[in-house]
């Protein structure tokens, strides 16, 4: 006899997780940068550095 794995069912959890879990994860990641997209936060960061360098 060969070993068998259990059949995949619709109750098997997916790799992507639930929408609520993803929302909580995104909120936790984006809160420290003001709930803005990371690319926008990066652009603001570098603009702030340039302003500081010009002022000095």
N, C-alpha and C positions, 0 to 999 in steps of 0.2 A: 504494500500500500504506500502511496505517496502522500506526503502531508498536503493539506489544503488550507488555503487562507480563507477567511470569512468573506462572503460576497459583499461588494460595495453597495451600500444602501443610501437613500436620500437622507437618513439620519446621521450619516458619517460626517463629522465636521469638515468644513472646507478649509483650505490653507489661508484664505483671505479673511476669515473671521467675520463677525457680525458687523453690520453697518454702525451700530452703537459703539462697539469697541474701537472701530477705526476712527470715529468722530472724537472719542475721548483721547485717543492716542494723538491725533492731529492737534487737538486743543492743548494738550500737555506740551507738545513740541513748539507750537507757535505762540503761546502766551508770552514767554519771555521776550520775544521780538515784536510785540505789539499786534499779534494776530494778523500779520501781513505776510504775503508770500516771501519765502526765503530770498529769492532773487531781488525783490524790492528792498528788503532789509540790507542785503549786501550792497546795493547801489547807494543807499542812504549812508551806510557805514563809510564807504570810500569817499563820498562827497563830504562827509564831516571831517575826515582826515585831511582832505585837500584844503578845506576852509581853515582848519587849524594850522596847517603848514604855511598857508599864505599870510595868516595873521601874525605868525612868528617872525 
